[in-house]
Amino acid sequence: MTSPIDHLHRTDIEVRTLDALLDSVLGAQQACVGTWQNDDMRRISAWAAIFAIPTMVAGVYGMNFEHMPELGWTYGYPLTVALMALASGVLYRAFRRNGWL
């Protein structure tokens, strides 16, 4: 015949075991969520870097300087747009190769 203290002791051990198991499961889930958040932040940072180049160049041209030699050139505007696209493309390819996108 088992005493109530034996039942209490067995129940206490089972509760502690289940608590440790639940702690492990929650820790693993938290690690997965952290990994997903890091992946999302990398993706967002990569896109922000890609869009920073055209934003910077457009900001310089938006200042309306009087003496910008490329404004008088026939191919000044197309060259600027092509360089922005090329720089953005190079960044896109680099981020894609590194697994950020």
The first five atom37 places (N, CA, C, CB, O) and aatype in JSON, in Angstrom:
{
  "aatype": [12, 16, 15, 14, 9, 3, 8, 10, 8, 1, 16, 3, 9, 6, 19, 1, 16, 10, 3, 0, 10, 10, 3, 15, 19, 10, 7, 0, 5, 5, 0, 4, 19, 7, 16, 17, 5, 2, 3, 3, 12, 1, 1, 9, 15, 0, 17, 0, 0, 9, 13, 0, 9, 14, 16, 12, 19, 0, 7, 19, 18, 7, 12, 2, 13, 6, 8, 12, 14, 6, 10, 7, 17, 16, 18, 7, 18, 14, 10, 16, 19, 0, 10, 12, 0, 10, 0, 15, 7, 19, 10, 18, 1, 0, 13, 1, 1, 2, 7, 17, 10],
  "atom_mask": [
    [1, 1, 1, 1, 1],
    [1, 1, 1, 1, 1],
    [1, 1, 1, 1, 1],
    [1, 1, 1, 1, 1],
    [1, 1, 1, 1, 1],
    [1, 1, 1, 1, 1],
    [1, 1, 1, 1, 1],
    [1, 1, 1, 1, 1],
    [1, 1, 1, 1, 1],
    [1, 1, 1, 1, 1],
    [1, 1, 1, 1, 1],
    [1, 1, 1, 1, 1],
    [1, 1, 1, 1, 1],
    [1, 1, 1, 1, 1],
    [1, 1, 1, 1, 1],
    [1, 1, 1, 1, 1],
    [1, 1, 1, 1, 1],
    [1, 1, 1, 1, 1],
    [1, 1, 1, 1, 1],
    [1, 1, 1, 1, 1],
    [1, 1, 1, 1, 1],
    [1, 1, 1, 1, 1],
    [1, 1, 1, 1, 1],
    [1, 1, 1, 1, 1],
    [1, 1, 1, 1, 1],
    [1, 1, 1, 1, 1],
    [1, 1, 1, 0, 1],
    [1, 1, 1, 1, 1],
    [1, 1, 1, 1, 1],
    [1, 1, 1, 1, 1],
    [1, 1, 1, 1, 1],
    [1, 1, 1, 1, 1],
    [1, 1, 1, 1, 1],
    [1, 1, 1, 0, 1],
    [1, 1, 1, 1, 1],
    [1, 1, 1, 1, 1],
    [1, 1, 1, 1, 1],
    [1, 1, 1, 1, 1],
    [1, 1, 1, 1, 1],
    [1, 1, 1, 1, 1],
    [1, 1, 1, 1, 1],
    [1, 1, 1, 1, 1],
    [1, 1, 1, 1, 1],
    [1, 1, 1, 1, 1],
    [1, 1, 1, 1, 1],
    [1, 1, 1, 1, 1],
    [1, 1, 1, 1, 1],
    [1, 1, 1, 1, 1],
    [1, 1, 1, 1, 1],
    [1, 1, 1, 1, 1],
    [1, 1, 1, 1, 1],
    [1, 1, 1, 1, 1],
    [1, 1, 1, 1, 1],
    [1, 1, 1, 1, 1],
    [1, 1, 1, 1, 1],
    [1, 1, 1, 1, 1],
    [1, 1, 1, 1, 1],
    [1, 1, 1, 1, 1],
    [1, 1, 1, 0, 1],
    [1, 1, 1, 1, 1],
    [1, 1, 1, 1, 1],
    [1, 1, 1, 0, 1],
    [1, 1, 1, 1, 1],
    [1, 1, 1, 1, 1],
    [1, 1, 1, 1, 1],
    [1, 1, 1, 1, 1],
    [1, 1, 1, 1, 1],
    [1, 1, 1, 1, 1],
    [1, 1, 1, 1, 1],
    [1, 1, 1, 1, 1],
    [1, 1, 1, 1, 1],
    [1, 1, 1, 0, 1],
    [1, 1, 1, 1, 1],
    [1, 1, 1, 1, 1],
    [1, 1, 1, 1, 1],
    [1, 1, 1, 0, 1],
    [1, 1, 1, 1, 1],
    [1, 1, 1, 1, 1],
    [1, 1, 1, 1, 1],
    [1, 1, 1, 1, 1],
    [1, 1, 1, 1, 1],
    [1, 1, 1, 1, 1],
    [1, 1, 1, 1, 1],
    [1, 1, 1, 1, 1],
    [1, 1, 1, 1, 1],
    [1, 1, 1, 1, 1],
    [1, 1, 1, 1, 1],
    [1, 1, 1, 1, 1],
    [1, 1, 1, 0, 1],
    [1, 1, 1, 1, 1],
    [1, 1, 1, 1, 1],
    [1, 1, 1, 1, 1],
    [1, 1, 1, 1, 1],
    [1, 1, 1, 1, 1],
    [1, 1, 1, 1, 1],
    [1, 1, 1, 1, 1],
    [1, 1, 1, 1, 1],
    [1, 1, 1, 1, 1],
    [1, 1, 1, 0, 1],
    [1, 1, 1, 1, 1],
    [1, 1, 1, 1, 1]
  ],
  "atom_positions": [
    [[0.84, -1.18, 0.0], [0.0, 0.0, 0.0], [0.89, 1.25, 0.0], [-0.96, -0.01, 1.22], [1.85, 1.36, 0.76]],
    [[0.52, 2.18, -0.89], [1.32, 3.4, -0.99], [0.7, 4.48, -0.14], [1.44, 3.86, -2.46], [-0.51, 4.6, 0.0]],
    [[1.57, 5.25, 0.4], [1.09, 6.32, 1.28], [0.85, 7.59, 0.46], [2.1, 6.6, 2.42], [1.34, 7.72, -0.66]],
    [[0.08, 8.51, 1.03], [-0.15, 9.78, 0.34], [1.14, 10.55, 0.09], [-1.11, 10.65, 1.15], [1.23, 11.32, -0.88]],
    [[2.13, 10.36, 0.92], [3.4, 11.07, 0.72], [4.1, 10.53, -0.53], [4.32, 10.92, 1.96], [4.72, 11.3, -1.26]],
    [[4.01, 9.23, -0.78], [4.6, 8.66, -2.0], [3.92, 9.23, -3.25], [4.48, 7.12, -1.99], [4.59, 9.57, -4.23]],
    [[2.59, 9.33, -3.21], [1.85, 9.92, -4.34], [2.26, 11.38, -4.55], [0.32, 9.84, -4.1], [2.46, 11.83, -5.68]],
    [[2.39, 12.09, -3.46], [2.78, 13.5, -3.53], [4.19, 13.63, -4.11], [2.7, 14.16, -2.13], [4.45, 14.51, -4.93]],
    [[5.09, 12.77, -3.68], [6.47, 12.81, -4.18], [6.51, 12.48, -5.67], [7.35, 11.81, -3.38], [7.21, 13.16, -6.43]],
    [[5.78, 11.45, -6.1], [5.73, 11.08, -7.52], [5.13, 12.22, -8.36], [4.92, 9.79, -7.7], [5.62, 12.53, -9.44]],
    [[4.07, 12.82, -7.86], [3.44, 13.94, -8.57], [4.39, 15.12, -8.68], [2.15, 14.37, -7.85], [4.45, 15.78, -9.71]],
    [[5.12, 15.39, -7.6], [6.09, 16.48, -7.61], [7.16, 16.23, -8.67], [6.73, 16.64, -6.22], [7.53, 17.16, -9.39]],
    [[7.67, 15.04, -8.78], [8.69, 14.7, -9.79], [8.12, 14.84, -11.19], [9.22, 13.26, -9.57], [8.79, 15.38, -12.08]],
    [[6.89, 14.38, -11.41], [6.27, 14.5, -12.74], [6.07, 15.96, -13.12], [4.93, 13.76, -12.77], [6.31, 16.34, -14.27]],
    [[5.63, 16.77, -12.17], [5.41, 18.2, -12.45], [6.73, 18.88, -12.79], [4.75, 18.91, -11.25], [6.79, 19.68, -13.72]],
    [[7.78, 18.57, -12.05], [9.09, 19.17, -12.33], [9.62, 18.73, -13.7], [10.11, 18.79, -11.21], [10.21, 19.52, -14.43]],
    [[9.4, 17.47, -14.04], [9.84, 16.97, -15.35], [9.08, 17.66, -16.48], [9.63, 15.45, -15.43], [9.68, 18.08, -17.47]],
    [[7.76, 17.78, -16.32], [6.96, 18.46, -17.34], [7.32, 19.94, -17.44], [5.48, 18.31, -17.04], [7.31, 20.52, -18.53]],
    [[7.64, 20.56, -16.31], [8.05, 21.97, -16.31], [9.35, 22.14, -17.08], [8.21, 22.5, -14.86], [9.5, 23.08, -17.87]],
    [[10.31, 21.24, -16.86], [11.58, 21.31, -17.59], [11.37, 21.09, -19.09], [12.58, 20.27, -17.04], [11.99, 21.76, -19.91]],
    [[10.5, 20.14, -19.42], [10.2, 19.87, -20.83], [9.54, 21.08, -21.49], [9.29, 18.64, -20.97], [9.9, 21.46, -22.61]],
    [[8.59, 21.69, -20.8], [7.93, 22.88, -21.33], [8.91, 24.02, -21.48], [6.78, 23.29, -20.43], [8.84, 24.77, -22.46]],
    [[9.83, 24.17, -20.54], [10.86, 25.2, -20.64], [11.72, 24.98, -21.88], [11.75, 25.2, -19.39], [12.05, 25.94, -22.58]],
    [[12.09, 23.73, -22.16], [12.9, 23.42, -23.34], [12.16, 23.72, -24.63], [13.32, 21.95, -23.32], [12.73, 24.28, -25.57]],
    [[10.88, 23.36, -24.67], [10.08, 23.61, -25.88], [9.93, 25.1, -26.12], [8.69, 22.95, -25.76], [10.06, 25.57, -27.26]],
    [[9.66, 25.86, -25.06], [9.52, 27.31, -25.22], [10.84, 27.97, -25.62], [9.0, 27.94, -23.93], [10.85, 28.93, -26.39]],
    [[11.95, 27.46, -25.1], [13.26, 27.98, -25.49], [13.56, 27.72, -26.95], [0.0, 0.0, 0.0], [14.11, 28.58, -27.64]],
    [[13.21, 26.53, -27.43], [13.43, 26.21, -28.84], [12.56, 27.09, -29.74], [13.12, 24.72, -29.11], [13.03, 27.57, -30.77]],
    [[11.31, 27.32, -29.35], [10.42, 28.18, -30.12], [10.95, 29.61, -30.16], [9.01, 28.16, -29.54], [10.9, 30.27, -31.2]],
    [[11.45, 30.08, -29.03], [12.0, 31.44, -28.97], [13.23, 31.56, -29.87], [12.36, 31.81, -27.52], [13.43, 32.6, -30.51]],
    [[14.05, 30.53, -29.93], [15.22, 30.55, -30.81], [14.8, 30.6, -32.27], [16.1, 29.31, -30.56], [15.42, 31.3, -33.07]],
    [[13.75, 29.85, -32.63], [13.24, 29.88, -34.01], [12.71, 31.25, -34.38], [12.14, 28.82, -34.21], [12.97, 31.75, -35.48]],
    [[11.97, 31.86, -33.47], [11.43, 33.2, -33.73], [12.56, 34.2, -33.9], [10.49, 33.64, -32.59], [12.49, 35.07, -34.77]],
    [[13.6, 34.09, -33.08], [14.75, 34.99, -33.22], [15.44, 34.83, -34.56], [0.0, 0.0, 0.0], [15.87, 35.82, -35.16]],
    [[15.54, 33.6, -35.04], [16.15, 33.35, -36.35], [15.3, 33.97, -37.46], [16.32, 31.85, -36.6], [15.84, 34.59, -38.37]],
    [[13.99, 33.79, -37.38], [13.1, 34.38, -38.39], [13.21, 35.9, -38.39], [11.64, 33.95, -38.15], [13.23, 36.52, -39.45]],
    [[13.27, 36.5, -37.21], [13.38, 37.95, -37.13], [14.7, 38.44, -37.72], [13.25, 38.42, -35.68], [14.75, 39.47, -38.39]],
    [[15.78, 37.7, -37.47], [17.08, 38.07, -38.05], [17.04, 38.0, -39.57], [18.2, 37.15, -37.51], [17.58, 38.87, -40.25]],
    [[16.4, 36.97, -40.1], [16.28, 36.86, -41.56], [15.48, 38.03, -42.13], [15.62, 35.53, -41.94], [15.85, 38.59, -43.16]],
    [[14.39, 38.38, -41.46], [13.58, 39.51, -41.93], [14.37, 40.81, -41.86], [12.3, 39.62, -41.09], [14.29, 41.63, -42.78]],
    [[15.12, 41.02, -40.8], [15.9, 42.25, -40.66], [16.99, 42.33, -41.73], [16.52, 42.34, -39.27], [17.27, 43.4, -42.26]],
    [[17.61, 41.19, -42.04], [18.61, 41.2, -43.11], [17.99, 41.58, -44.44], [19.28, 39.83, -43.22], [18.56, 42.36, -45.19]],
    [[16.82, 41.02, -44.72], [16.14, 41.3, -45.98], [15.76, 42.79, -46.05], [14.87, 40.42, -46.13], [15.97, 43.43, -47.08]],
    [[15.22, 43.32, -44.98], [14.83, 44.74, -44.95], [16.06, 45.63, -45.11], [14.09, 45.07, -43.62], [16.01, 46.62, -45.84]],
    [[17.15, 45.29, -44.42], [18.37, 46.09, -44.52], [18.95, 46.06, -45.93], [19.41, 45.59, -43.53], [19.44, 47.08, -46.42]],
    [[18.89, 44.91, -46.58], [19.41, 44.81, -47.95], [18.6, 45.7, -48.89], [19.38, 43.35, -48.43], [19.17, 46.42, -49.7]],
    [[17.27, 45.65, -48.79], [16.45, 46.49, -49.66], [16.67, 47.97, -49.36], [14.97, 46.14, -49.5], [16.67, 48.79, -50.28]],
    [[16.85, 48.32, -48.09], [17.11, 49.72, -47.73], [18.43, 50.19, -48.35], [17.15, 49.9, -46.19], [18.52, 51.31, -48.83]],
    [[19.46, 49.34, -48.33], [20.74, 49.7, -48.93], [20.61, 49.87, -50.44], [21.8, 48.65, -48.61], [21.22, 50.76, -51.02]],
    [[19.82, 49.0, -51.08], [19.64, 49.1, -52.53], [18.94, 50.41, -52.89], [18.82, 47.9, -53.05], [19.32, 51.06, -53.86]],
    [[17.94, 50.79, -52.13], [17.2, 52.02, -52.43], [17.93, 53.28, -51.96], [15.83, 51.97, -51.81], [17.55, 54.38, -52.35]],
    [[18.96, 53.14, -51.13], [19.69, 54.31, -50.63], [20.48, 54.99, -51.74], [20.63, 53.9, -49.5], [20.62, 56.21, -51.74]],
    [[20.98, 54.22, -52.69], [21.8, 54.81, -53.76], [20.97, 55.75, -54.64], [22.43, 53.7, -54.62], [21.36, 56.9, -54.81]],
    [[19.84, 55.3, -55.21], [19.06, 56.24, -56.01], [18.53, 57.41, -55.19], [17.9, 55.52, -56.67], [18.39, 58.52, -55.7]],
    [[18.23, 57.17, -53.93], [17.75, 58.25, -53.07], [18.83, 59.31, -52.88], [17.3, 57.7, -51.7], [18.55, 60.5, -52.94]],
    [[20.07, 58.87, -52.66], [21.17, 59.8, -52.48], [21.43, 60.62, -53.75], [22.44, 59.05, -52.07], [21.59, 61.84, -53.69]],
    [[21.48, 59.95, -54.88], [21.75, 60.65, -56.14], [20.61, 61.62, -56.47], [21.95, 59.65, -57.3], [20.85, 62.75, -56.87]],
    [[19.37, 61.16, -56.29], [18.23, 62.04, -56.56], [18.23, 63.22, -55.59], [16.91, 61.26, -56.45], [17.79, 64.31, -55.95]],
    [[18.71, 63.01, -54.36], [18.79, 64.11, -53.4], [19.78, 65.17, -53.84], [0.0, 0.0, 0.0], [19.54, 66.36, -53.66]],
    [[20.9, 64.74, -54.4], [21.89, 65.7, -54.89], [21.32, 66.49, -56.06], [23.2, 64.98, -55.31], [21.48, 67.71, -56.12]],
    [[20.66, 65.82, -56.98], [20.08, 66.52, -58.13], [18.89, 67.38, -57.72], [19.65, 65.52, -59.2], [18.56, 68.33, -58.43]],
    [[18.26, 67.07, -56.62], [17.13, 67.86, -56.17], [17.52, 69.16, -55.49], [0.0, 0.0, 0.0], [16.64, 69.95, -55.14]],
    [[18.81, 69.39, -55.29], [19.26, 70.6, -54.61], [19.32, 71.81, -55.53], [20.61, 70.37, -54.0], [19.54, 72.93, -55.07]],
    [[19.12, 71.6, -56.81], [19.06, 72.68, -57.8], [20.32, 73.56, -57.81], [17.86, 73.54, -57.53], [20.22, 74.79, -57.75]],
    [[21.48, 72.94, -57.89], [22.71, 73.69, -58.06], [22.73, 74.33, -59.43], [23.95, 72.79, -57.85], [22.16, 73.78, -60.38]],
    [[23.38, 75.47, -59.54], [23.47, 76.14, -60.84], [24.62, 75.57, -61.67], [23.65, 77.64, -60.65], [24.53, 75.53, -62.9]],
    [[25.67, 75.15, -61.04], [26.87, 74.72, -61.78], [27.07, 73.22, -61.62], [28.13, 75.48, -61.27], [27.89, 72.77, -60.82]],
    [[26.32, 72.47, -62.38], [26.5, 71.02, -62.45], [26.77, 70.69, -63.91], [25.23, 70.25, -61.89], [25.85, 70.71, -64.73]],
    [[28.01, 70.37, -64.25], [28.38, 70.19, -65.66], [27.54, 69.14, -66.38], [29.83, 69.81, -65.76], [27.23, 69.3, -67.56]],
    [[27.16, 68.09, -65.68], [26.42, 67.03, -66.36], [25.02, 67.46, -66.78], [26.33, 65.82, -65.47], [24.4, 66.78, -67.6]],
    [[24.51, 68.55, -66.26], [23.18, 69.03, -66.68], [23.2, 69.54, -68.11], [22.69, 70.13, -65.74], [22.18, 69.49, -68.8]],
    [[24.34, 70.02, -68.57], [24.45, 70.52, -69.93], [24.8, 69.43, -70.94], [0.0, 0.0, 0.0], [24.68, 69.64, -72.15]],
    [[25.23, 68.29, -70.47], [25.6, 67.2, -71.37], [24.36, 66.56, -71.97], [26.44, 66.15, -70.64], [23.3, 66.51, -71.33]],
    [[24.5, 66.08, -73.19], [23.38, 65.41, -73.85], [23.03, 64.11, -73.14], [23.71, 65.14, -75.32], [21.86, 63.76, -73.0]],
    [[24.04, 63.41, -72.7], [23.81, 62.1, -72.07], [23.94, 62.15, -70.55], [24.78, 61.09, -72.63], [24.06, 61.1, -69.92]],
    [[23.91, 63.32, -69.95], [24.07, 63.46, -68.5], [22.98, 62.74, -67.72], [0.0, 0.0, 0.0], [23.27, 61.96, -66.81]],
    [[21.73, 62.99, -68.07], [20.61, 62.37, -67.35], [20.55, 60.86, -67.58], [19.29, 63.0, -67.78], [20.45, 60.11, -66.61]],
    [[20.62, 60.39, -68.83], [20.61, 58.93, -69.02], [21.79, 58.23, -68.34], [20.61, 58.6, -70.51], [21.64, 57.12, -67.83]],
    [[22.97, 58.88, -68.35], [24.13, 58.28, -67.69], [23.91, 58.18, -66.18], [25.39, 59.11, -67.99], [24.26, 57.17, -65.57]],
    [[23.33, 59.2, -65.6], [23.06, 59.18, -64.15], [22.06, 58.09, -63.8], [22.53, 60.55, -63.69], [22.26, 57.35, -62.84]],
    [[21.0, 57.97, -64.58], [20.0, 56.93, -64.32], [20.62, 55.55, -64.52], [18.76, 57.1, -65.25], [20.34, 54.63, -63.75]],
    [[21.45, 55.4, -65.54], [22.1, 54.11, -65.79], [23.06, 53.75, -64.65], [22.86, 54.14, -67.13], [23.12, 52.59, -64.24]],
    [[23.81, 54.73, -64.14], [24.71, 54.46, -63.02], [23.94, 54.09, -61.76], [25.6, 55.68, -62.76], [24.37, 53.22, -61.0]],
    [[22.81, 54.75, -61.52], [21.98, 54.39, -60.36], [21.47, 52.96, -60.5], [20.79, 55.37, -60.19], [21.51, 52.18, -59.55]],
    [[21.0, 52.62, -61.69], [20.49, 51.27, -61.92], [21.62, 50.23, -61.8], [19.83, 51.17, -63.3], [21.42, 49.16, -61.23]],
    [[22.79, 50.55, -62.34], [23.91, 49.64, -62.26], [24.35, 49.41, -60.81], [25.08, 50.18, -63.09], [24.57, 48.27, -60.4]],
    [[24.47, 50.49, -60.05], [24.88, 50.36, -58.65], [23.85, 49.56, -57.85], [25.08, 51.74, -58.01], [24.21, 48.72, -57.03]],
    [[22.57, 49.83, -58.09], [21.52, 49.08, -57.4], [21.54, 47.61, -57.82], [20.13, 49.7, -57.7], [21.34, 46.73, -56.98]],
    [[21.78, 47.36, -59.09], [21.87, 45.98, -59.58], [23.04, 45.23, -58.97], [0.0, 0.0, 0.0], [22.93, 44.05, -58.63]],
    [[24.18, 45.91, -58.84], [25.35, 45.28, -58.24], [25.06, 44.93, -56.78], [26.59, 46.21, -58.34], [25.4, 43.84, -56.32]],
    [[24.44, 45.85, -56.05], [24.07, 45.56, -54.66], [23.07, 44.41, -54.58], [23.5, 46.8, -53.99], [23.19, 43.54, -53.72]],
    [[22.09, 44.42, -55.47], [21.09, 43.34, -55.48], [21.76, 41.99, -55.7], [20.05, 43.6, -56.58], [21.46, 41.01, -55.01]],
    [[22.67, 41.95, -56.66], [23.35, 40.69, -56.96], [24.22, 40.23, -55.78], [24.22, 40.84, -58.22], [24.28, 39.04, -55.47]],
    [[24.9, 41.18, -55.15], [25.76, 40.84, -54.0], [24.92, 40.31, -52.84], [26.58, 42.06, -53.56], [25.28, 39.32, -52.21]],
    [[23.82, 40.98, -52.55], [22.96, 40.52, -51.46], [22.31, 39.18, -51.8], [21.88, 41.56, -51.16], [22.14, 38.33, -50.93]],
    [[21.96, 39.0, -53.05], [21.35, 37.73, -53.47], [22.36, 36.59, -53.33], [20.84, 37.83, -54.93], [22.01, 35.49, -52.89]],
    [[23.61, 36.85, -53.72], [24.65, 35.83, -53.63], [24.95, 35.46, -52.18], [25.93, 36.32, -54.32], [25.24, 34.31, -51.87]],
    [[24.87, 36.45, -51.28], [25.15, 36.19, -49.87], [23.96, 35.64, -49.1], [25.61, 37.45, -49.21], [24.08, 35.35, -47.91]],
    [[22.83, 35.48, -49.77], [21.66, 34.9, -49.13], [20.82, 35.86, -48.33], [0.0, 0.0, 0.0], [20.0, 35.44, -47.52]],
    [[21.01, 37.16, -48.54], [20.21, 38.14, -47.81], [18.88, 38.39, -48.48], [20.97, 39.46, -47.68], [17.94, 38.84, -47.84]],
    [[18.78, 38.1, -49.76], [17.51, 38.28, -50.49], [17.05, 36.95, -51.03], [17.68, 39.31, -51.64], [16.0, 36.88, -51.68]]
  ]
}
